[in-house]
Structures are given as C-alpha cells and as structure tokens.
Amino acid sequence: MRSGHMPIGRRELAKQAKRERIMTAARDLFAEHGVDGVTTQQIADRADVAIGTLYLYASTKAELLIMVQNEKFAAAIDDGLAAANAAAGQGALEPVVALIRPVVEYVREHIENGRTYLHELVFGDPVEPYRNAGLALAGRLEDGVTGLLAQDDHIDAADAATLARVITAIIHLSTTATVYLHRSDEAVIADIRDQIHATLAPHHRAA
C-alpha cells in the first residue's frame, strides 16, 4: 500500500544535510566568538561547503545569525507559554513574567548575538525569509502576552493588544540597551517586572 507522502530524493536529502551542517557551524561559531568575530568563510569551512553553496542558503552573515537565533527564539517562546500556563490564576502580571523570562534569558545568553538579532529583525528587510520568520515569532510572543492580559477582568481586548505591544517594547529595550548589559538576568527580569506592573497598574486602579 502506498503512503500519502512522496519519498525524499537523494538530492533533497543532500540539501537538508548541507543546511544542517551550515546551521550547526554557524551556531557553534557564533556561540564561540560572537557574530562580529566570525566570517561567512569560517562558517563555510566549518560546515565543509563552498562559500557559494553557503550563499544559496543564506546570502549574508546576518541571515545566518537570524536562521540560528530563530530556532532559539521559538524554543524560548514555547518554554515561556508552558510556564505562563503553569502560573495561571495569579492575575496577569505573574503569567506574563513567566512567559517572557525564557525569552529574556535567551536574548541575553550571548549579549552581542542577541542585540544584533533583535536589531536585524527591527531594521532589516522584512521580506527576507529568515527575518520574516523571526518577525512571525515576535508576533507570536506578542499574541501570547495579549492572550494573558485579556484574561484579566480589568483589561479589555483592545487594551490588551496595545499593552502587549508596550510590554514587548519594554523587553526589547531592557535586553539591548547598553545601560543594562552588565546586569544579571535576574536584575533585568526584576526591572522588566516593575515596568510591566507600572504599565498595568492604571487599569487596576480604574476598576
């Protein structure tokens, strides 16, 4: 009996293997040296592919960074959503903080890479496939915050979406601004928590 899926050909398998080698090489080199300390030629050499082949998968070093960081960003959002569900019933603040904690930790895992990644998402070409995927992840995070805020009886749906945009801006600034770079993750998260609390407080006082 035939399955409903066509078998993957050798050419496609070879492409997948090359992409995985490039991804692994870029991930390891960025972790070891930071994005500014790595060249595309070094990534190609580590992946054992020609530089022209590498450019078929990502045309710039920035795209390679985004490709790598997108996977980490997606995993951080998954972890955050699970933590937010576990914190349900504690009002809006604690679930939102639970959601963003893994994201903050991921961005700050390697400060240079995290700052460059967020800068590229905000200021780069949004139609580039990897940036587009990263922006979709940012939208998923914002939607997650919106959903948590909408569960608060004091916040209506329209305000929840606007507040979520404000909160994601707070996260972006607090994880990339130079003044925060030498603080610990816990200090940064505590500061973000205070900012979110102040942002939500007027809605609770007005109730």
Disulfide bonds with the S-S distance in Angstrom:
none
